[in-house]
């Protein structure tokens, strides 16, 4: 078998070019997609914003459940006891959901604060904490 008839010999330049391209790709692109301190901070701030929105929704749901329960309680003579118990249970569940949403907000705030204090120089800590209201 001759060397000229091997598939590698026919496409040697293609294989070498592909190898060089992969090396460049890994050397240039990979460091740019690695998470930077600013990128981690932005991701955690988005998470905090999402958790604040969830807490707002939980507050609305808890208020509505409490209003509905109070409304049913004011008409207790005309409402079935089962319906009243269900409304009371729903109001309690919504309060529990609100507590969990508040806890998630606290955790997200702590993550943002930790990134600010761990990833950025001490000279800018106070400035960043004030900027992000933490």
The first five atom37 places (N, CA, C, CB, O) and aatype in JSON, in Angstrom:
{
  "aatype": [20, 20, 20, 20, 20, 20, 20, 20, 20, 20, 20, 20, 20, 20, 20, 20, 20, 20, 20, 20, 20, 20, 20, 20, 20, 20, 20, 20, 20, 20, 20, 20, 20, 20, 20, 20, 20, 20, 20, 20, 20, 20, 20, 20, 20, 20, 20, 20, 20, 20, 20, 20, 20, 20, 20, 20, 20, 20, 20, 20, 20, 20, 20, 20, 20, 20, 20, 20, 20, 20, 20, 20, 20, 20, 20, 20, 20, 20, 20, 20, 20, 20, 20, 20, 20, 20, 20, 20, 20, 20, 20, 20, 20, 20, 20, 20, 20, 20, 20, 20, 20, 20, 20, 20, 20, 20, 20, 20, 20, 20, 20, 20, 20, 20, 20, 20, 20, 20, 20, 20, 20, 20, 20, 20, 20, 20, 20, 20, 20, 20, 20, 20, 20, 20],
  "atom_mask": [
    [1, 1, 1, 1, 1],
    [1, 1, 1, 1, 1],
    [1, 1, 1, 1, 1],
    [1, 1, 1, 1, 1],
    [1, 1, 1, 1, 1],
    [1, 1, 1, 1, 1],
    [1, 1, 1, 1, 1],
    [1, 1, 1, 1, 1],
    [1, 1, 1, 1, 1],
    [1, 1, 1, 1, 1],
    [1, 1, 1, 1, 1],
    [1, 1, 1, 1, 1],
    [1, 1, 1, 1, 1],
    [1, 1, 1, 1, 1],
    [1, 1, 1, 1, 1],
    [1, 1, 1, 1, 1],
    [1, 1, 1, 1, 1],
    [1, 1, 1, 1, 1],
    [1, 1, 1, 1, 1],
    [1, 1, 1, 1, 1],
    [1, 1, 1, 1, 1],
    [1, 1, 1, 1, 1],
    [1, 1, 1, 1, 1],
    [1, 1, 1, 1, 1],
    [1, 1, 1, 1, 1],
    [1, 1, 1, 1, 1],
    [1, 1, 1, 1, 1],
    [1, 1, 1, 1, 1],
    [1, 1, 1, 1, 1],
    [1, 1, 1, 1, 1],
    [1, 1, 1, 1, 1],
    [1, 1, 1, 1, 1],
    [1, 1, 1, 1, 1],
    [1, 1, 1, 1, 1],
    [1, 1, 1, 1, 1],
    [1, 1, 1, 1, 1],
    [1, 1, 1, 1, 1],
    [1, 1, 1, 1, 1],
    [1, 1, 1, 1, 1],
    [1, 1, 1, 1, 1],
    [1, 1, 1, 1, 1],
    [1, 1, 1, 1, 1],
    [1, 1, 1, 1, 1],
    [1, 1, 1, 1, 1],
    [1, 1, 1, 1, 1],
    [1, 1, 1, 1, 1],
    [1, 1, 1, 1, 1],
    [1, 1, 1, 1, 1],
    [1, 1, 1, 1, 1],
    [1, 1, 1, 1, 1],
    [1, 1, 1, 1, 1],
    [1, 1, 1, 1, 1],
    [1, 1, 1, 1, 1],
    [1, 1, 1, 1, 1],
    [1, 1, 1, 1, 1],
    [1, 1, 1, 1, 1],
    [1, 1, 1, 1, 1],
    [1, 1, 1, 1, 1],
    [1, 1, 1, 1, 1],
    [1, 1, 1, 1, 1],
    [1, 1, 1, 1, 1],
    [1, 1, 1, 1, 1],
    [1, 1, 1, 1, 1],
    [1, 1, 1, 1, 1],
    [1, 1, 1, 1, 1],
    [1, 1, 1, 1, 1],
    [1, 1, 1, 1, 1],
    [1, 1, 1, 1, 1],
    [1, 1, 1, 1, 1],
    [1, 1, 1, 1, 1],
    [1, 1, 1, 1, 1],
    [1, 1, 1, 1, 1],
    [1, 1, 1, 1, 1],
    [1, 1, 1, 1, 1],
    [1, 1, 1, 1, 1],
    [1, 1, 1, 1, 1],
    [1, 1, 1, 1, 1],
    [1, 1, 1, 1, 1],
    [1, 1, 1, 1, 1],
    [1, 1, 1, 1, 1],
    [1, 1, 1, 1, 1],
    [1, 1, 1, 1, 1],
    [1, 1, 1, 1, 1],
    [1, 1, 1, 1, 1],
    [1, 1, 1, 1, 1],
    [1, 1, 1, 1, 1],
    [1, 1, 1, 1, 1],
    [1, 1, 1, 1, 1],
    [1, 1, 1, 1, 1],
    [1, 1, 1, 1, 1],
    [1, 1, 1, 1, 1],
    [1, 1, 1, 1, 1],
    [1, 1, 1, 1, 1],
    [1, 1, 1, 1, 1],
    [1, 1, 1, 1, 1],
    [1, 1, 1, 1, 1],
    [1, 1, 1, 1, 1],
    [1, 1, 1, 1, 1],
    [1, 1, 1, 1, 1],
    [1, 1, 1, 1, 1],
    [1, 1, 1, 1, 1],
    [1, 1, 1, 1, 1],
    [1, 1, 1, 1, 1],
    [1, 1, 1, 1, 1],
    [1, 1, 1, 1, 1],
    [1, 1, 1, 1, 1],
    [1, 1, 1, 1, 1],
    [1, 1, 1, 1, 1],
    [1, 1, 1, 1, 1],
    [1, 1, 1, 1, 1],
    [1, 1, 1, 1, 1],
    [1, 1, 1, 1, 1],
    [1, 1, 1, 1, 1],
    [1, 1, 1, 1, 1],
    [1, 1, 1, 1, 1],
    [1, 1, 1, 1, 1],
    [1, 1, 1, 1, 1],
    [1, 1, 1, 1, 1],
    [1, 1, 1, 1, 1],
    [1, 1, 1, 1, 1],
    [1, 1, 1, 1, 1],
    [1, 1, 1, 1, 1],
    [1, 1, 1, 1, 1],
    [1, 1, 1, 1, 1],
    [1, 1, 1, 1, 1],
    [1, 1, 1, 1, 1],
    [1, 1, 1, 1, 1],
    [1, 1, 1, 1, 1],
    [1, 1, 1, 1, 1],
    [1, 1, 1, 1, 1],
    [1, 1, 1, 1, 1],
    [1, 1, 1, 1, 1],
    [1, 1, 1, 1, 1],
    [1, 1, 1, 1, 1]
  ],
  "atom_positions": [
    [[0.84, -1.16, 0.0], [0.0, 0.0, 0.0], [0.89, 1.24, 0.0], [-0.96, -0.01, 1.2], [1.83, 1.35, 0.79]],
    [[0.58, 2.12, -0.88], [1.4, 3.32, -1.01], [0.89, 4.42, -0.07], [1.42, 3.82, -2.47], [-0.29, 4.46, 0.28]],
    [[1.77, 5.29, 0.31], [1.42, 6.39, 1.2], [0.46, 7.36, 0.52], [2.67, 7.12, 1.66], [-0.37, 7.99, 1.19]],
    [[0.56, 7.5, -0.77], [-0.29, 8.44, -1.5], [-1.75, 8.0, -1.48], [0.19, 8.58, -2.93], [-2.65, 8.83, -1.62]],
    [[-2.01, 6.72, -1.31], [-3.38, 6.23, -1.4], [-4.1, 6.25, -0.04], [-3.38, 4.82, -1.95], [-5.29, 5.94, 0.03]],
    [[-3.4, 6.61, 1.02], [-4.05, 6.68, 2.34], [-4.93, 7.93, 2.42], [-2.99, 6.69, 3.46], [-4.57, 8.99, 1.91]],
    [[-6.07, 7.81, 3.06], [-6.97, 8.96, 3.16], [-6.34, 10.13, 3.92], [-8.26, 8.55, 3.85], [-6.62, 11.29, 3.6]],
    [[-5.52, 9.85, 4.9], [-4.9, 10.92, 5.67], [-4.0, 11.76, 4.79], [-4.1, 10.34, 6.84], [-3.99, 12.99, 4.91]],
    [[-3.24, 11.14, 3.9], [-2.3, 11.87, 3.05], [-3.05, 12.81, 2.12], [-1.43, 10.89, 2.24], [-2.57, 13.91, 1.83]],
    [[-4.21, 12.4, 1.64], [-4.95, 13.24, 0.71], [-5.52, 14.48, 1.41], [-6.08, 12.44, 0.06], [-5.63, 15.54, 0.81]],
    [[-5.88, 14.33, 2.67], [-6.5, 15.44, 3.39], [-5.64, 15.94, 4.55], [-7.86, 15.01, 3.91], [-6.17, 16.48, 5.52]],
    [[-4.35, 15.77, 4.46], [-3.45, 16.15, 5.54], [-3.57, 17.63, 5.87], [-2.0, 15.81, 5.17], [-3.63, 18.01, 7.04]],
    [[-3.6, 18.47, 4.84], [-3.69, 19.91, 5.09], [-5.03, 20.27, 5.74], [-3.5, 20.69, 3.77], [-5.1, 21.17, 6.58]],
    [[-6.06, 19.57, 5.35], [-7.36, 19.81, 5.96], [-7.35, 19.44, 7.44], [-8.44, 19.01, 5.22], [-7.87, 20.18, 8.27]],
    [[-6.76, 18.31, 7.77], [-6.67, 17.88, 9.17], [-5.81, 18.84, 9.98], [-6.11, 16.46, 9.25], [-6.16, 19.18, 11.11]],
    [[-4.71, 19.26, 9.42], [-3.82, 20.2, 10.13], [-4.54, 21.53, 10.33], [-2.5, 20.4, 9.34], [-4.47, 22.12, 11.41]],
    [[-5.22, 22.0, 9.31], [-5.96, 23.25, 9.41], [-7.08, 23.16, 10.44], [-6.54, 23.63, 8.05], [-7.31, 24.11, 11.19]],
    [[-7.76, 22.04, 10.48], [-8.82, 21.83, 11.46], [-8.25, 21.82, 12.88], [-9.57, 20.52, 11.18], [-8.85, 22.39, 13.8]],
    [[-7.11, 21.18, 13.05], [-6.46, 21.16, 14.37], [-6.07, 22.56, 14.81], [-5.23, 20.26, 14.34], [-6.29, 22.93, 15.97]],
    [[-5.49, 23.35, 13.91], [-5.11, 24.72, 14.25], [-6.34, 25.55, 14.59], [-4.33, 25.38, 13.09], [-6.33, 26.33, 15.53]],
    [[-7.41, 25.36, 13.8], [-8.65, 26.08, 14.07], [-9.21, 25.74, 15.45], [-9.69, 25.76, 12.98], [-9.66, 26.63, 16.17]],
    [[-9.19, 24.47, 15.83], [-9.69, 24.07, 17.15], [-8.84, 24.65, 18.27], [-9.72, 22.56, 17.26], [-9.38, 25.06, 19.3]],
    [[-7.54, 24.69, 18.07], [-6.65, 25.26, 19.09], [-6.95, 26.75, 19.27], [-5.16, 25.05, 18.7], [-7.03, 27.25, 20.39]],
    [[-7.1, 27.46, 18.15], [-7.42, 28.88, 18.22], [-8.79, 29.08, 18.86], [-7.39, 29.52, 16.8], [-8.97, 29.97, 19.69]],
    [[-9.73, 28.27, 18.48], [-11.08, 28.36, 19.03], [-11.06, 28.19, 20.55], [-12.01, 27.32, 18.4], [-11.68, 28.96, 21.28]],
    [[-10.34, 27.18, 21.01], [-10.26, 26.94, 22.46], [-9.48, 28.05, 23.16], [-9.6, 25.6, 22.73], [-9.8, 28.4, 24.3]],
    [[-8.47, 28.59, 22.5], [-7.65, 29.62, 23.12], [-8.3, 30.98, 23.15], [-6.36, 29.72, 22.41], [-8.03, 31.78, 24.06]],
    [[-9.14, 31.27, 22.19], [-9.75, 32.6, 22.11], [-11.17, 32.62, 22.65], [-9.74, 33.1, 20.67], [-11.53, 33.5, 23.43]],
    [[-11.98, 31.66, 22.25], [-13.39, 31.68, 22.6], [-13.62, 31.21, 24.03], [-14.18, 30.82, 21.65], [-14.4, 31.82, 24.76]],
    [[-12.96, 30.16, 24.44], [-13.19, 29.6, 25.77], [-12.97, 30.62, 26.9], [-12.3, 28.41, 25.98], [-13.82, 30.73, 27.78]],
    [[-11.86, 31.36, 26.9], [-11.7, 32.35, 27.97], [-12.77, 33.44, 27.94], [-10.33, 33.0, 27.88], [-13.11, 34.01, 28.98]],
    [[-13.3, 33.74, 26.76], [-14.32, 34.79, 26.66], [-15.69, 34.33, 27.14], [-14.42, 35.28, 25.24], [-16.51, 35.16, 27.52]],
    [[-15.95, 33.03, 27.12], [-17.24, 32.56, 27.6], [-17.18, 32.09, 29.05], [-17.74, 31.44, 26.73], [-18.21, 31.76, 29.64]],
    [[-16.01, 32.06, 29.62], [-15.88, 31.72, 31.03], [-16.52, 32.83, 31.85], [-14.39, 31.5, 31.43], [-16.42, 34.0, 31.48]],
    [[-17.18, 32.49, 32.95], [-17.84, 33.52, 33.74], [-16.84, 34.46, 34.41], [-18.73, 32.88, 34.8], [-15.92, 34.02, 35.09]],
    [[-17.04, 35.74, 34.21], [-16.21, 36.76, 34.84], [-16.93, 37.24, 36.09], [-15.92, 37.94, 33.86], [-18.11, 36.96, 36.26]],
    [[-16.24, 37.95, 36.95], [-16.94, 38.49, 38.14], [-18.14, 39.35, 37.76], [-15.97, 39.31, 38.98], [-19.19, 39.25, 38.39]],
    [[-17.99, 40.19, 36.74], [-19.1, 41.04, 36.32], [-20.25, 40.18, 35.76], [-18.63, 42.07, 35.26], [-21.42, 40.48, 36.0]],
    [[-19.9, 39.12, 35.02], [-20.93, 38.23, 34.48], [-21.67, 37.48, 35.58], [-20.31, 37.23, 33.52], [-22.9, 37.35, 35.53]],
    [[-20.93, 37.0, 36.58], [-21.57, 36.32, 37.71], [-22.47, 37.29, 38.48], [-20.51, 35.71, 38.65], [-23.56, 36.92, 38.92]],
    [[-22.0, 38.53, 38.64], [-22.8, 39.53, 39.34], [-24.09, 39.81, 38.57], [-22.0, 40.83, 39.51], [-25.17, 39.87, 39.17]],
    [[-24.0, 39.97, 37.27], [-25.2, 40.24, 36.47], [-26.17, 39.07, 36.51], [-24.82, 40.54, 35.02], [-27.38, 39.27, 36.58]],
    [[-25.65, 37.85, 36.46], [-26.52, 36.68, 36.52], [-27.24, 36.62, 37.88], [-25.71, 35.38, 36.3], [-28.44, 36.33, 37.93]],
    [[-26.53, 36.9, 38.96], [-27.17, 36.87, 40.28], [-28.14, 38.03, 40.46], [-26.1, 36.91, 41.37], [-29.14, 37.9, 41.16]],
    [[-27.85, 39.17, 39.83], [-28.79, 40.3, 39.91], [-30.08, 39.96, 39.16], [-28.16, 41.58, 39.33], [-31.16, 40.33, 39.6]],
    [[-29.96, 39.26, 38.02], [-31.16, 38.8, 37.31], [-31.95, 37.83, 38.18], [-30.79, 38.14, 35.97], [-33.18, 37.87, 38.22]],
    [[-31.24, 36.95, 38.87], [-31.9, 36.0, 39.78], [-32.6, 36.75, 40.91], [-30.86, 35.0, 40.36], [-33.72, 36.41, 41.28]],
    [[-31.95, 37.78, 41.45], [-32.56, 38.58, 42.51], [-33.82, 39.28, 41.99], [-31.55, 39.62, 43.04], [-34.84, 39.32, 42.68]],
    [[-33.74, 39.82, 40.8], [-34.9, 40.48, 40.21], [-36.05, 39.5, 40.04], [-34.54, 41.11, 38.85], [-37.21, 39.83, 40.3]],
    [[-35.73, 38.29, 39.61], [-36.75, 37.25, 39.45], [-37.37, 36.9, 40.8], [-36.15, 35.99, 38.79], [-38.59, 36.74, 40.91]],
    [[-36.54, 36.77, 41.82], [-37.05, 36.44, 43.16], [-37.91, 37.57, 43.73], [-35.88, 36.14, 44.11], [-38.9, 37.31, 44.42]],
    [[-37.54, 38.82, 43.45], [-38.36, 39.94, 43.9], [-39.73, 39.92, 43.23], [-37.64, 41.27, 43.62], [-40.75, 40.21, 43.85]],
    [[-39.74, 39.58, 41.95], [-41.0, 39.47, 41.23], [-41.86, 38.34, 41.82], [-40.75, 39.22, 39.73], [-43.06, 38.5, 41.99]],
    [[-41.22, 37.21, 42.12], [-41.96, 36.1, 42.74], [-42.55, 36.51, 44.08], [-41.05, 34.88, 42.91], [-43.67, 36.14, 44.41]],
    [[-41.78, 37.28, 44.86], [-42.28, 37.73, 46.15], [-43.47, 38.67, 45.98], [-41.16, 38.44, 46.94], [-44.44, 38.61, 46.73]],
    [[-43.39, 39.53, 44.97], [-44.5, 40.43, 44.7], [-45.76, 39.64, 44.34], [-44.14, 41.4, 43.57], [-46.86, 39.97, 44.79]],
    [[-45.6, 38.61, 43.52], [-46.74, 37.77, 43.15], [-47.29, 37.04, 44.37], [-46.34, 36.77, 42.06], [-48.5, 36.89, 44.51]],
    [[-46.4, 36.57, 45.24], [-46.83, 35.87, 46.44], [-47.58, 36.82, 47.38], [-45.62, 35.24, 47.17], [-48.56, 36.42, 48.02]],
    [[-47.12, 38.07, 47.47], [-47.83, 39.06, 48.3], [-49.24, 39.3, 47.77], [-47.04, 40.39, 48.34], [-50.2, 39.36, 48.53]],
    [[-49.35, 39.42, 46.46], [-50.68, 39.62, 45.86], [-51.58, 38.43, 46.14], [-50.56, 39.85, 44.34], [-52.75, 38.59, 46.51]],
    [[-51.05, 37.23, 45.96], [-51.86, 36.02, 46.18], [-52.26, 35.9, 47.65], [-51.08, 34.76, 45.74], [-53.39, 35.53, 47.96]],
    [[-51.33, 36.21, 48.57], [-51.64, 36.12, 50.0], [-52.69, 37.16, 50.39], [-50.36, 36.32, 50.85], [-53.6, 36.86, 51.17]],
    [[-52.57, 38.37, 49.85], [-53.56, 39.41, 50.15], [-54.94, 39.01, 49.63], [-53.14, 40.76, 49.54], [-55.95, 39.18, 50.32]],
    [[-54.98, 38.47, 48.42], [-56.26, 38.06, 47.84], [-56.89, 36.92, 48.65], [-56.07, 37.62, 46.37], [-58.08, 36.94, 48.93]],
    [[-56.07, 35.94, 49.03], [-56.6, 34.83, 49.82], [-57.11, 35.32, 51.17], [-55.52, 33.76, 50.02], [-58.14, 34.84, 51.66]],
    [[-56.39, 36.26, 51.78], [-56.82, 36.79, 53.07], [-58.12, 37.59, 52.93], [-55.72, 37.68, 53.67], [-59.01, 37.48, 53.77]],
    [[-58.23, 38.38, 51.86], [-59.47, 39.13, 51.62], [-60.65, 38.19, 51.39], [-59.29, 40.07, 50.41], [-61.74, 38.39, 51.92]],
    [[-60.41, 37.14, 50.58], [-61.48, 36.18, 50.31], [-61.92, 35.48, 51.59], [-61.01, 35.14, 49.28], [-63.12, 35.26, 51.81]],
    [[-60.96, 35.13, 52.44], [-61.3, 34.47, 53.7], [-62.09, 35.41, 54.61], [-60.02, 33.99, 54.41], [-63.08, 35.0, 55.23]],
    [[-61.66, 36.67, 54.68], [-62.37, 37.64, 55.51], [-63.79, 37.86, 54.98], [-61.61, 38.98, 55.55], [-64.74, 38.01, 55.76]],
    [[-63.93, 37.88, 53.67], [-65.25, 38.05, 53.06], [-66.16, 36.87, 53.4], [-65.12, 38.2, 51.53], [-67.33, 37.05, 53.76]],
    [[-65.61, 35.65, 53.29], [-66.4, 34.47, 53.63], [-66.71, 34.42, 55.12], [-65.68, 33.2, 53.2], [-67.8, 34.0, 55.52]],
    [[-65.77, 34.85, 55.92], [-65.96, 34.82, 57.37], [-67.06, 35.81, 57.79], [-64.64, 35.16, 58.1], [-67.8, 35.55, 58.75]],
    [[-67.17, 36.92, 57.08], [-68.21, 37.88, 57.42], [-69.6, 37.35, 57.07], [-67.96, 39.21, 56.69], [-70.61, 37.78, 57.63]],
    [[-69.63, 36.41, 56.13], [-70.91, 35.79, 55.75], [-70.96, 34.34, 56.25], [-71.11, 35.84, 54.21], [-71.49, 33.47, 55.56]],
    [[-70.43, 34.08, 57.4], [-70.29, 32.71, 57.92], [-71.63, 31.99, 58.07], [-69.58, 32.74, 59.25], [-71.68, 30.76, 57.97]],
    [[-72.69, 32.71, 58.31], [-73.99, 32.06, 58.49], [-74.52, 31.49, 57.16], [-75.0, 33.04, 59.07], [-75.28, 30.53, 57.16]],
    [[-74.12, 32.09, 56.05], [-74.63, 31.68, 54.75], [-73.65, 30.82, 53.95], [-74.99, 32.89, 53.94], [-73.94, 30.43, 52.82]],
    [[-72.5, 30.51, 54.52], [-71.45, 29.77, 53.82], [-71.27, 28.4, 54.46], [-70.1, 30.56, 53.83], [-71.34, 28.26, 55.68]],
    [[-71.05, 27.42, 53.63], [-70.81, 26.07, 54.15], [-69.51, 26.05, 54.95], [-70.75, 25.03, 52.99], [-68.54, 26.71, 54.57]],
    [[-69.47, 25.3, 56.06], [-68.25, 25.24, 56.88], [-67.05, 24.71, 56.1], [-68.49, 24.36, 58.1], [-65.92, 25.14, 56.32]],
    [[-67.3, 23.77, 55.18], [-66.21, 23.22, 54.37], [-65.56, 24.31, 53.53], [-66.72, 22.09, 53.46], [-64.34, 24.37, 53.41]],
    [[-66.37, 25.17, 52.94], [-65.85, 26.26, 52.11], [-65.05, 27.25, 52.96], [-67.0, 26.99, 51.39], [-64.02, 27.76, 52.52]],
    [[-65.52, 27.5, 54.16], [-64.81, 28.4, 55.07], [-63.46, 27.81, 55.48], [-65.67, 28.68, 56.31], [-62.45, 28.52, 55.53]],
    [[-63.44, 26.5, 55.79], [-62.18, 25.84, 56.15], [-61.2, 25.86, 54.98], [-62.44, 24.39, 56.6], [-60.0, 26.08, 55.18]],
    [[-61.69, 25.63, 53.77], [-60.81, 25.66, 52.6], [-60.21, 27.04, 52.38], [-61.58, 25.22, 51.35], [-59.03, 27.16, 52.05]],
    [[-61.02, 28.08, 52.56], [-60.52, 29.45, 52.4], [-59.48, 29.77, 53.46], [-61.68, 30.46, 52.46], [-58.49, 30.45, 53.2]],
    [[-59.72, 29.27, 54.69], [-58.76, 29.51, 55.77], [-57.45, 28.78, 55.47], [-59.34, 29.04, 57.12], [-56.37, 29.34, 55.68]],
    [[-57.56, 27.55, 54.99], [-56.35, 26.79, 54.63], [-55.59, 27.44, 53.49], [-56.72, 25.37, 54.25], [-54.36, 27.48, 53.49]],
    [[-56.33, 27.96, 52.51], [-55.68, 28.64, 51.38], [-54.95, 29.89, 51.85], [-56.71, 29.0, 50.3], [-53.83, 30.17, 51.41]],
    [[-55.58, 30.65, 52.74], [-54.94, 31.86, 53.27], [-53.66, 31.49, 54.02], [-55.9, 32.63, 54.2], [-52.65, 32.18, 53.9]],
    [[-53.7, 30.42, 54.8], [-52.5, 29.98, 55.53], [-51.42, 29.51, 54.56], [-52.86, 28.84, 56.52], [-50.24, 29.8, 54.76]],
    [[-51.82, 28.79, 53.51], [-50.85, 28.33, 52.51], [-50.2, 29.51, 51.79], [-51.54, 27.41, 51.5], [-48.99, 29.48, 51.52]],
    [[-50.98, 30.52, 51.48], [-50.43, 31.69, 50.8], [-49.46, 32.45, 51.7], [-51.57, 32.62, 50.34], [-48.46, 32.98, 51.23]],
    [[-49.75, 32.49, 53.0], [-48.82, 33.12, 53.93], [-47.51, 32.34, 53.99], [-49.44, 33.22, 55.33], [-46.43, 32.93, 54.06]],
    [[-47.61, 31.02, 53.97], [-46.41, 30.18, 53.96], [-45.61, 30.4, 52.67], [-46.79, 28.68, 54.1], [-44.39, 30.48, 52.7]],
    [[-46.32, 30.51, 51.56], [-45.66, 30.77, 50.29], [-44.95, 32.12, 50.31], [-46.67, 30.71, 49.13], [-43.86, 32.27, 49.76]],
    [[-45.57, 33.1, 50.95], [-44.95, 34.42, 51.08], [-43.69, 34.36, 51.92], [-45.94, 35.41, 51.69], [-42.69, 35.02, 51.61]],
    [[-43.72, 33.58, 52.99], [-42.52, 33.42, 53.83], [-41.39, 32.79, 53.02], [-42.84, 32.55, 55.07], [-40.24, 33.22, 53.11]],
    [[-41.72, 31.77, 52.23], [-40.7, 31.13, 51.39], [-40.17, 32.1, 50.34], [-41.26, 29.87, 50.71], [-38.97, 32.11, 50.06]],
    [[-41.03, 32.89, 49.76], [-40.59, 33.87, 48.76], [-39.66, 34.9, 49.41], [-41.81, 34.58, 48.12], [-38.66, 35.3, 48.8]],
    [[-39.97, 35.33, 50.63], [-39.09, 36.27, 51.34], [-37.73, 35.63, 51.61], [-39.72, 36.72, 52.67], [-36.7, 36.29, 51.48]],
    [[-37.73, 34.36, 51.98], [-36.47, 33.66, 52.22], [-35.64, 33.58, 50.94], [-36.73, 32.24, 52.77], [-34.42, 33.75, 50.98]],
    [[-36.29, 33.31, 49.82], [-35.57, 33.24, 48.55], [-34.97, 34.58, 48.17], [-36.51, 32.76, 47.44], [-33.88, 34.64, 47.61]],
    [[-35.67, 35.67, 48.48], [-35.14, 37.0, 48.22], [-33.9, 37.24, 49.08], [-36.21, 38.09, 48.49], [-32.9, 37.77, 48.59]],
    [[-33.96, 36.86, 50.34], [-32.81, 37.03, 51.22], [-31.61, 36.24, 50.72], [-33.16, 36.6, 52.65], [-30.48, 36.74, 50.76]],
    [[-31.84, 35.03, 50.26], [-30.75, 34.21, 49.73], [-30.16, 34.85, 48.49], [-31.25, 32.78, 49.41], [-28.93, 34.91, 48.35]],
    [[-31.0, 35.35, 47.59], [-30.51, 35.98, 46.37], [-29.72, 37.26, 46.7], [-31.68, 36.31, 45.42], [-28.69, 37.52, 46.09]],
    [[-30.21, 38.04, 47.66], [-29.46, 39.24, 48.08], [-28.11, 38.87, 48.65], [-30.27, 40.04, 49.11], [-27.11, 39.54, 48.39]],
    [[-28.07, 37.8, 49.43], [-26.79, 37.36, 50.0], [-25.83, 36.87, 48.92], [-27.02, 36.25, 51.02], [-24.62, 37.08, 49.03]],
    [[-26.36, 36.23, 47.89], [-25.5, 35.79, 46.79], [-24.89, 37.0, 46.08], [-26.3, 34.92, 45.78], [-23.69, 37.01, 45.77]],
    [[-25.7, 38.02, 45.82], [-25.19, 39.23, 45.18], [-24.14, 39.88, 46.08], [-26.34, 40.23, 44.87], [-23.07, 40.27, 45.6]],
    [[-24.43, 39.99, 47.36], [-23.49, 40.6, 48.3], [-22.19, 39.81, 48.36], [-24.12, 40.7, 49.7], [-21.11, 40.39, 48.41]],
    [[-22.3, 38.48, 48.37], [-21.1, 37.65, 48.42], [-20.23, 37.85, 47.19], [-21.48, 36.17, 48.56], [-19.01, 37.93, 47.29]],
    [[-20.87, 37.93, 46.02], [-20.1, 38.15, 44.79], [-19.42, 39.51, 44.84], [-21.0, 38.04, 43.54], [-18.26, 39.64, 44.46]],
    [[-20.13, 40.52, 45.31], [-19.54, 41.85, 45.4], [-18.32, 41.86, 46.32], [-20.58, 42.86, 45.89], [-17.3, 42.47, 46.0]],
    [[-18.44, 41.18, 47.45], [-17.36, 41.22, 48.43], [-16.22, 40.26, 48.09], [-17.9, 40.89, 49.79], [-15.08, 40.52, 48.45]],
    [[-16.52, 39.15, 47.41], [-15.48, 38.17, 47.11], [-14.76, 38.44, 45.8], [-16.08, 36.81, 47.07], [-13.57, 38.17, 45.69]],
    [[-15.46, 38.96, 44.81], [-14.92, 39.03, 43.46], [-14.36, 40.4, 43.09], [-15.97, 38.66, 42.48], [-13.61, 40.51, 42.12]],
    [[-14.7, 41.45, 43.83], [-14.27, 42.78, 43.48], [-13.32, 43.32, 44.53], [-15.47, 43.72, 43.32], [-13.36, 42.89, 45.68]],
    [[-12.44, 44.25, 44.14], [-11.45, 44.77, 45.1], [-12.1, 45.55, 46.24], [-10.44, 45.68, 44.37], [-13.16, 46.16, 46.05]],
    [[-11.48, 45.53, 47.41], [-12.06, 46.2, 48.58], [-12.29, 47.69, 48.38], [-11.17, 46.0, 49.77], [-13.14, 48.28, 49.05]],
    [[-11.55, 48.3, 47.49], [-11.7, 49.74, 47.28], [-13.07, 50.11, 46.73], [-10.62, 50.24, 46.34], [-13.54, 51.23, 46.94]],
    [[-13.72, 49.2, 46.04], [-15.01, 49.51, 45.41], [-16.19, 48.82, 46.11], [-14.99, 49.11, 43.95], [-17.32, 48.91, 45.64]],
    [[-15.94, 48.13, 47.22], [-17.01, 47.4, 47.91], [-18.16, 48.33, 48.29], [-16.46, 46.72, 49.17], [-19.31, 48.08, 47.95]],
    [[-17.84, 49.41, 49.0], [-18.9, 50.3, 49.5], [-19.66, 50.93, 48.34], [-18.31, 51.4, 50.4], [-20.89, 51.06, 48.39]],
    [[-18.93, 51.32, 47.31], [-19.57, 51.94, 46.14], [-20.54, 50.96, 45.47], [-18.5, 52.41, 45.13], [-21.65, 51.35, 45.12]],
    [[-20.13, 49.71, 45.3], [-20.99, 48.71, 44.66], [-22.17, 48.34, 45.55], [-20.19, 47.46, 44.32], [-23.28, 48.16, 45.05]],
    [[-21.94, 48.23, 46.85], [-23.05, 47.92, 47.76], [-24.11, 49.02, 47.73], [-22.53, 47.74, 49.2], [-25.31, 48.73, 47.77]],
    [[-23.67, 50.26, 47.66], [-24.62, 51.37, 47.57], [-25.32, 51.38, 46.21], [-23.91, 52.72, 47.8], [-26.52, 51.64, 46.12]],
    [[-24.57, 51.09, 45.16], [-25.13, 51.09, 43.81], [-26.25, 50.07, 43.68], [-24.04, 50.82, 42.78], [-27.28, 50.35, 43.06]],
    [[-26.05, 48.89, 44.25], [-27.04, 47.83, 44.14], [-27.97, 47.75, 45.34], [-26.34, 46.51, 43.95], [-28.71, 46.77, 45.49]],
    [[-27.94, 48.75, 46.19], [-28.84, 48.88, 47.34], [-28.81, 47.66, 48.25], [-30.26, 49.11, 46.86], [-29.86, 47.11, 48.6]],
    [[-27.63, 47.23, 48.63], [-27.51, 46.07, 49.53], [-26.94, 46.49, 50.86], [-26.64, 44.99, 48.9], [-26.77, 45.65, 51.75]]
  ]
}
